[in-house]
Amino acid sequence: MRMLKGLSRYSRRNYRRLLIVLMISSFLTACNAGSFSSCPVIVEYSNQTEAQVDHDLALLPPNSPVKDFMKDYSVLRNEARACLQ
């Protein structure tokens, strides 16, 4: 702390407080930086593609596991939308 030698006691105290505040704020900023990018990207599909998927799903047998997969995918997309809001 050689550079603080010429400062008064009051100035040194304020300088140290400023350093502490800056260090804490930088740590908090680093913690929050990842949370802003944690939402997945939602792929947008055209109306034509969605209609084709609906048609293809209707052709599947009632007990097809693909229908369960699509329901799960729908839930994940809704959760991703909620994350972005």
ZIVEN-V846032 format. One record per residue. N is the residue number from 0. RES is the residue in one letter. SS is DSSP state (H for helix, E for strand, L for the rest). PHI is phi in whole degrees, -180 to 180 (none if undefined). NEAR is the number of other ideal C-beta (glycine too) atoms within 8 Angstrom. Layout:
n=[N N]
res=[RES RES]
ss=[SS SS]
phi=[PHI PHI]
near=[NEAR NEAR]
This chain:
n=[0 1 2 3 4 5 6 7 8 9 10 11 12 13 14 15 16 17 18 19 20 21 22 23 24 25 26 27 28 29 30 31 32 33 34 35 36 37 38 39 40 41 42 43 44 45 46 47 48 49 50 51 52 53 54 55 56 57 58 59 60 61 62 63 64 65 66 67 68 69 70 71 72 73 74 75 76 77 78 79 80 81 82 83 84]
res=[M R M L K G L S R Y S R R N Y R R L L I V L M I S S F L T A C N A G S F S S C P V I V E Y S N Q T E A Q V D H D L A L L P P N S P V K D F M K D Y S V L R N E A R A C L Q]
ss=[L H H H L L L L H H H H H H H H H H H H H H H H H H H H H H H H H H H H H L L L L L L L L L H H H H H H H H H H H H H L L L L L H H H H H H H H H H H H H H H H H H H H L]
phi=[none -60 -71 -85 -60 -83 -88 -70 -60 -63 -66 -64 -63 -65 -63 -65 -62 -62 -61 -63 -61 -65 -66 -63 -65 -68 -66 -67 -65 -65 -69 -84 -60 -72 -70 -75 -104 -82 -79 -73 -80 -98 -78 -93 -109 -73 -61 -64 -65 -63 -65 -64 -64 -59 -63 -66 -65 -66 -81 -74 -65 -59 -97 -69 -67 -62 -64 -66 -60 -66 -64 -62 -63 -63 -63 -62 -65 -65 -66 -65 -63 -65 -64 -76 -90]
near=[5 4 5 9 6 4 8 5 6 6 9 11 8 8 10 8 8 8 8 8 8 8 8 8 8 8 8 8 8 7 8 8 8 7 7 6 6 6 7 5 5 8 4 4 6 6 5 6 8 9 8 8 10 8 8 8 10 6 5 9 4 5 4 8 6 8 10 8 8 10 8 8 8 8 8 8 9 8 8 12 9 7 9 7 4]
